[in-house]
Amino acid sequence: MSDVSGEIATAVLNNCLVLNENNDFEKAMNEVVKSIRQMCSAEMCVILLLNNEEQSCRVLSEDLAEDTELNPFGFHIEKGFYKVVSTWADTISGSSCLILKDENDMNYLKKKNRAWYDSLINEKIFSLVLFPIKSGDEIIGYIWADNFDPEKSDTIKETLEITTFILSSEISNYLLLDRLETLSSRDMLTGVMNRNIMNNCVDRLVQASEKKSHSLGVIFADLNGLKRVNDTEGHIAGDRLIKKAADILTEVFDIDQIFRAGGDEFSVILPSTTKEEVADKIQKVRNLSEKSGNVSLAIGSCVVSDAKDIRLALRKADEDMYADKKRYYATHPEAERRKRDN
């Protein structure tokens, strides 16, 4: 950084220190974004992350001036917004960034990307500096500042250019670790938590209850008739049915409370609940299953007054579920009842 000014070097180094000294990555990014906004004398600064595989985007961090009338950028994130963001790369093609500091620059954007121009004007944004965040050649996000001080444009460009280079590496590592954590904790077919995380959750609840007791509910839900679907329609159809069952459960419970305990079996762990609340949620699941047309779930539950008894609750909910499954196959012999050990 021998060719940059002392002011720019100090700003960049301060941001590096924040990243290195803070173990909470998102908290550190909030501090960095606030620092960048203040340095730019801007009304808002945002870091937006892209998921190019899922064609989605989310705000990693943003900071707004206290006296701004701008809306938080998170308000604009909705289904289909990725398509809007995907046009930005072509707009800044041939340059490392986009700087709109006056009316002439805004008119350039008006000709190049009218939809983007209109959205900025609609939000009362009249100046913008934006840099892509890259991992290799892939754009994984953007960082920008709105309504900045145009007299600082040269300093802002140099500072953000260096800062973005550093952030690209940090954010790439963050996304990689986040992806690895997802792979290790989520069931890839359904998106709910996997059995390993369920076991960890059980151990954690037992340990926590030793300090402070609270009630806990457990629900087991097992697909009826999956074997018949696999045998007659194939395992792809069976996987679709499993995914559909998981989707029904996520309509009723938080996804982090749902675990795929086995091939066609799910468990739900609900801290601090009552029998009435559990019964109400089970009925909602049954109603949604009935509306689905082809999902039938055998369901069992148990509520204990102390979470340390979670293993007892798991066993009783499992027994309750198999009793429900037995009743189902007694009235639906065509579904080819499985033996319990299959």
Sequence and secondary structure as in RCSB ss.txt:
>XXXX:A:sequence
MSDVSGEIATAVLNNCLVLNENNDFEKAMNEVVKSIRQMCSAEMCVILLLNNEEQSCRVLSEDLAEDTELNPFGF
HIEKGFYKVVSTWADTISGSSCLILKDENDMNYLKKKNRAWYDSLINEKIFSLVLFPIKSGDEIIGYIWADNFDP
EKSDTIKETLEITTFILSSEISNYLLLDRLETLSSRDMLTGVMNRNIMNNCVDRLVQASEKKSHSLGVIFADLNG
LKRVNDTEGHIAGDRLIKKAADILTEVFDIDQIFRAGGDEFSVILPSTTKEEVADKIQKVRNLSEKSGNVSLAIG
SCVVSDAKDIRLALRKADEDMYADKKRYYATHPEAERRKRDN
>XXXX:A:secstr
 TTS HHHHHHHHHHHHHHHH S HHHHHHHHHHHHHHHHT SEEEEEEEETTTTEEEEEEEEE TT     GGG
G  TTHHHHHTTHHHHTTTSS EEE SHHHHHHHHHH HHHHHHHHHTT   EEEEEEEETTEEEEEEEEES  G
GGHHHHHHHHHHHHHHHHHHHHHHHHHHHHHHHHHB TTT SB HHHHHHHHHHHHHHHTTS   EEEEEEEESS
HHHHHHHH HHHHHHHHHHHHHHHHHHS GGGEEE SSSEEEEEEES  HHHHHHHHHHHHHHHHHHSS  EEEE
EEEESSGGGHHHHHHHHHHHHHHHHHHHHHH GGG    TT 
